[in-house]
Amino acid sequence: MEREYILSVLYDLTLTIGGETQLDTLFRKVLQRLLYHTAFPAGLVLTDNKTEGGTTYGRIATVVGDHLLEQRSGQILELPPTLTNSSIELLNATALPTDLNRNEKYHYCLKLPIDDASLILLLSPHKPTSKLPLTQIFKPVLANLSRSILLCRNSEQLTRTLESDRDQARSDLAVALERSERERTLLRSLNDTIPDLVWLKDPDGIYLTCNRAFEGLYGTTEEKLIGKSDSDFVSSDLADFFREKDRAALNAGVPSVNEEWLTFASNGYRGLFETIKTPLKTEEGKILGVLGIARDITGRKQTEQALRASEERFELAMRAANDGLWDWNLQTNEVYYSPRWKSMLGYEDHELENAFSTWEKLVNAGDKTKTLALIEDCIAGKSDGFVSEFRMRHKEGHWVFILSRAVMVRDDKGQPTRMAGTHADISERKAAERAIMEKEKAEATAQAKSQFLANMSHEIRTPLNGVLGLAKMGERENSLQQSHKLFQRIGTSGQHLLSVVNDILDFSKIDAGKLVVENQPFMLITSVDNAANLIRSQAEEKHLLFHVDVADKLPPWVKGDALRLEQILVNMLSNSVKFTEQGEVSLRVTTQENSLLFRVSDTGIGMSENQLAQLFKPFEQADSSTTRRFGGTGLGLAISINLAKIMGGDIQATSRVGEGSEFILTMPFVPAVQVDEPNAPVTPTTGGRLQGVRLLAAEDVDINRLILEDLLMEEGAQVSFAENGLQALKQLEEQGVSSFDLVLMDVQMPVMDGYEATRRIQEMAPGLPVVGLTAHALEKERERCFAAGMVDHITKPIDPERLIATIQRHITRLSNAPISA
């Protein structure tokens, strides 16, 4: 159909050229037909073109479609070089002579050279939308026009020839008329085959003609349409709309374009049509009417809308995904990178060239080889795409981690033609993955360290339980002999070793962030006395004055962790006693606003500013000589300040060399009400506190059984022993669960461990209390004991007083009355 349309255009122009002998008329009609067929609103002919002194000039011969330019007919213009060559070209406004486009009305022109002396320019304010191949179709037309111009310029000679040979002229005319009729018939046939609606109205809106396609709109024939108006076929509103568009085109004097919804009377079809209405004029400028052409653009609009919606969805999806796009034409090697592709590397759109070499330049050399191999596999047909991760250099110099996804496009022969894909910045994900790996590694290290410490604690506490237990037995059995002091020193050394182990475990918990403090009511003065009483004997041995001063009006009960407070106070007091050779050590307890202040002062050796700066660091003391002279691990104050901060407090220290030091512990002051069980210290007593209590003890180590037997029988208890959990269960079955008031259960034993044995005891006798004994000092071991059903947990080396107090707390006689000491 496009070919038939082009033929009809060429045919029409050929008829126009061949039917005139007057040059001006020829130019005007040719311009009118060109404007009609190309939809350009205006055009002009430049003639008498000549070059003088290297500059080419031309005269405006004829103008159609612009009355202002028409008034300048005959004006001589200087022609730029772009208008002097012989090629047919569609140019922008910069190619026009400046005088021709003073108001910058036109932005495009179609240059149609006729010959060396003549030139046609079609002008438009917009880029032409004609489907005609504008730069190709008119070459034969221009050749015919050149010949017609030559004929017109020799019209006088032709006229004389015609006058001398009228018969020949009549014959030629007859032939021309016959040919014209054939051409008109052919043109009419072509016009009827055009799918577009074509019609012609006079200035009053009366139809003069139409093509067959238009007949279907109103469901009539051309013969019945001629002489009628739109109001004879459609509603008055629609007729008024059509008439308004006709007048607009006539008033503008140039073609007008609008879109209209039309409903066909012949078949009911309704579609959107693009209508071009062009005013037709005589040579004198008289309006002949309006030529209308309407083209059905319903399908095109639907396609455009679908495409636009698809593009919007794609753009929204890409915007939401925040991905960059790339597109590589393998046939032309052209590459496109979207602005987001560039911005994720820190570049503006214009700062990076759209070339494959840009990617090669920015990608990490170590990653490039792997990705190039994937690309080569796609090109070779081994895959239809790939997903690859690589690093690209950011504008600021750092690496950006990119996730690239690619798909390969192939032609119908399977040959690769194009590769496209996306880039996603996964730097944050990579950083998160690294952080997770580092966290897992740190956790694994911490777990290994904790496990190591737990194992070491167990391995040290197990023999230490024997050392301290035997030392206690030896001290008691040799109270009047010289060896009594030796057993005392063995016990003191063992307790020192135990405190070192406890410090290391506490520091490990703090370092792992797993140390948990309590927030329970306790008696403040009791905790202060507990800490002071533990240190008082050390001060007296060094002949130091030891003072404890508690301010008046302090509430007897406060909230916090009593044991951890005592631990901090003991560390502070023991340090002061350790580093004081003469003078005094004092503890003062006061309040300040919402805080409790514990001041520990001494007259000891003091510290320098540099030594103070290292004071609270783990494994640090004032200097290496301090460690050799006074001993210690250097963990006490590091643990203390961390405990204080965990409980919402802090420790500060001031000191002067040779004069002494002062440590101030600040803790939150939260008064509390009295609870039923005061936190009173256990007063050491001897003999008979477990008189008549029946105990079953499961312990696999001989020496530990010996120590338990000595301790418990000394207190009047009746004890039966088992070497593992299974033996304990057998004794309960054989003797009956009512034969025992409480079970002491070591957790780590052969054959059956304490956890399994406890679970089975709970099934046999849910009311029989089981107290766990373990050399593991970590909190999770305590939790594991409770989870198995134990009522309490005692850590080895066993503290006799704590063991006795625990037994007293949990046993009951058959009458449910508590056992008395």
Buried (B, 14 or more C-beta within 10 A) or exposed (E): EEEEBBEBBBBBBBBBBBBBBEBBBBBBBBBBBBBBBBBBBBBBBBBEBEEEEEEBBBBBBBBBBBEEBBEBBEEEBEBBEBBBEEEBBBBEBEBBBEEBBEEEBBBBBBBBBBBEBBBBBBBBBEEBEBEBEBBEBBEEBBEBBBBBBEBBEEEEEBEEEBEEEEEEBEEEEEEEEEEBEEBEEBBEEBBBBBEBBBBBBBBEBBBBBBBBBBBBBBEBEBEEBEEBBBBEBBEEEBBEBBBEBBBBBBEEBBBBBBEBEBEBBEEEEEBBBBBBBBBBBEEEEEEBBBBBBBBBBBEEBEEEEEEEEEEEEEEEEBEEEEBBBBBBBBEEEEBEBBBBBBBBBBBEEEEBEBBBEBBEEBBBEEBBEEBEEBBEBBBEEEEEBBEBBBBBBBBEEEBBBBBBBBEBBBEEEEEBEBBBBBBBBBBEEBEEEEEEEEEEEEEEEBEEEBEEBBEEBBEBBBBBBBBBBBBBBBBBEBEEEEBBEBBBEBBEEBBEBBBBBBBBBBBBBBBBEEBEBEEEBBBBEBBBBBBBEBBBEBBEEBEBEBEBEBEEEBBEBBBBBBEBBBBBBBBBBBBBBBBBEEBBBBBBBBEEEEBBBBBBBBBBBBBEEEBBEEBBEBEBBBBEEBBEEEEBBBBBBBBBBBBBEBBBBEBEBEBEEEEBBBBBBBBBBBEBEEEEEEBEBEEEEEEEBBEEBBBBBBBBBEBBBBBBBBBBEBBBBBBBBBBBBBBBBEBBEEEEBEEBBBBBBBBBBEEBBBBBBBBBBBEEBEEBBBBBBBBBBBEEBBEBBEEBBBBBBBBBBBBBBEBBBBBBBBBEEEEEEEBEB
